[in-house]
Amino acid sequence: MKQIIITLLVVIFLILGYNLYSDYKRFHSPGTDYNSIQKIDLKYHDQIIMQNYYQAIEDLNGFVRLAWANNDVDVRNPDDDDDNTKALVNEYTKKLGVIKMYESRLIQSAKMKSEGLNDFDVIAFEQNDYKSIDYNDFAKRKFLMDTYKNNPEKYSLKIGDINSFVYEMQKILVKKEYTIPIDGVFGESTHHALMKFEKKNGLFPDGKVDALTLNYLLR
């Protein structure tokens, strides 16, 4: 009888020990905490955003542990769906959403810089309502403006010029509802369309591409 009792006590202690160990591993094993991802811009232009991002991560991890310690609820993978659990999971989702919002901005900044843009470009992009869907157009506008600035004499364009810059200008004019061929040739039709565009926007209508006209075209 004594041996049976001892055996039962050992089994009980083993079960309790295993449960305690499982709970410990559940919140202390590698990968338990939410960690900063690697593809963000660590030199983001607004350090307050960076601070808020790291604080949001700490806040999330602390909340996960408190929810488990005080309510026995793993908000990352809950076992129940009672009202208390739902409320905790909802709060967890909100905190995670804040982190994802910061990460979206920081990832976009890192991507832009990897493509040769800088903080001023990132700021300009974000001030354009921060629409990721517009990023390709933004990058193209930046490229065209930089191309012009690097060789304004070549890319001021005149009748007879044939190059890829003319081709891009023609695509922009067509998007603005001017009917011209898109062939990379700066001919009479492109010249007249550019004159009409300049006149419409209060610019000197000489049908030439200069920094001011290009700036208006790229808006």
N, C-alpha and C positions, 0 to 999 in steps of 0.2 A: 504493500500500500504506500509505504514511504517513497519507494522508488517511482511509483506511478505519479505521485504528487510532484516529486522533484522533476520528473520528465515533463509533466504538464507545465510546471513553472518555467522550465528551460524553453519549451516551445513558445509559451506566451512571451517571454523576454525576447526570444528570437524574432517573433512576429512584430513586436513593438519596435525592436531595434531596426528591423528591416524597413518598417514604415517611416521611422525617423530618418534613416539613412536615405530612403527614396525621396523624402521631402527635402532633405538637405541637398541632394544631388540635383533635384528639380530646379533649385534656385541658385546653385553654386557651380554648376558644370559649365564648361566652355560653351559660349554661344547663348547662354541664358539671357544676359543683358543685351539690350539694344545698343549697338555700337555705331559710331560715325562711319559712313561708307567712304571708300577710297577715292571715288571719282568726283568729289566736290572741289570747288575752288578754295583752297586753304588760304589764299591771299585775296579773298573777296574784298571789294572796295569799301564795303560798310562793315566794320568790325562789330558794331552793335548787333547786326544780324547774326554774325558768327557766334557771339556770346549767347544770344537768345537761342540759337540752334543747339548749342551744347547744354544749355540750361534745360531746354525742353527734353533732351535725352535723359538727363539726370532725373528730371521730374517724372518721366515715364517709368524709368526703372524703379524709382522709389515707390511709385504708386502700385506697381506690380507686386512688390514685396509686401507692402502694407495690406493690400487686398487679400493676399494669402495668409499673412500673419493674423490679421484681425477678423477676417471673414471666411477663411478657409476656401477662397475662391481663386483659381488660376484664371485670370481674365484673358490670358492669351489662348487658352483652350479649355473653356469651362465645361464642367461635368453636368451642371444643372441649368435650368432655365427659369428659375423663380424670379420674382420681381427684384430682389436685392442683387442677384447675379446679373440680371439684365442691366440694372442701373450702373453697376461697376464696369461691366463690359462696354457700355455706352460711353462712360467717362474715359476708359482706356482708348476707345476708338477716336475720341476727340483729341486726346493727347498725342496719339500716333499721327493723326491728321495734321497737327501743327508741325511735327517733325517733317513729314512728307512735303508740306508746303515750303519749308525752308530748303529742303534738299532739292526740290525742283528748281529753285532759283540758283542755288549753288552749283548744281550740275550743269545748268544752262551756261552759267558764267565760265565754268571750266571748259566746256565744249567750244565756246566762242574764242577763248584765249588759245586753245589748242589749234585753232584755225587762223591764228595771226592777229586777232583783234585784241583790243586793250580795254582798260577800265572805262575809258570815256565811251567806247563803243557799247560796252555792256550797259552803262548808265543810260545812253540814248535809247537802246533797245527796250530797257525796262520802262522808260518814260513813255514809250509807245504802247502803253497798256499791257506790256509784258505778254504778248500773244505768241506762243511758240509756233503757231501755224504760220506767222509772218516772218519767221527767222530767215528762211531761205531768200526771201525778197530783200530783207534787210541786209544780209550778207552780200547779195549781188549789188545792191545800191552802193554799199561801202566799197566794194571792189571796183566798180565803175568810177566812182569819185576819186579813189586813190590812183587808178590808171590814168585818169585825166591829169591829176596834179603832178604825176611823175613825168609827164611829157605833154604839156598843154599845147605846144606848137603842133605836134603831130595830131592830137585828138580834138583840135578846135573844129576840124572838118570843113571841107569846102566841096563844091560840086566836082565830081570825078573821083573823090576818095573811095577806096575799096578796102575795107578791113572789118574785123569782128566787132569793133567799137560801133561802126555804122549799123551793123546788124542788130546790136543790142538797143541802140537808139530807135531804130525802126520798130522793134517789138514794143518799146515803151509807147511810142506814138500811136501804134495800132491799138494798144490797150486803152489809150485815151480817145479812141474812136476816130482816128484819122485814117483815111483809106489810102494806103501806100503799099507798094511791094516790100516784102522782107527778103532782101537779096544781098545785103551788105554793100550795096552801091549807093553812094550819096548823089542821087540824081535830082532832076528838077522837081519831081513829085515830093521827095523827102524834104528838099529845100523849102518848097512852098508850105508844106505841112508844118515845118518848124517855124516858119514866119508867122503862120496863123496862130500857132501855140503861143509864141512870144507876144503877139499883139493881144491875144485873149487874156494873158496874165500880166499885162502892163509893162512888158519888157520891150527893149528896142528891137523892132522886127527886122533883123538883118539876115535871118535864116542861118545863123552860125551858132555853133556850140561853144559857149564860154562857161566859166565857172558858175555864173548866175543862172544862165539858162539851164545848165545841167542840174543845178540844185532844185529848180522848179520841176524839171522833168522827173526827178527821182522822188518827189514827194508822193 
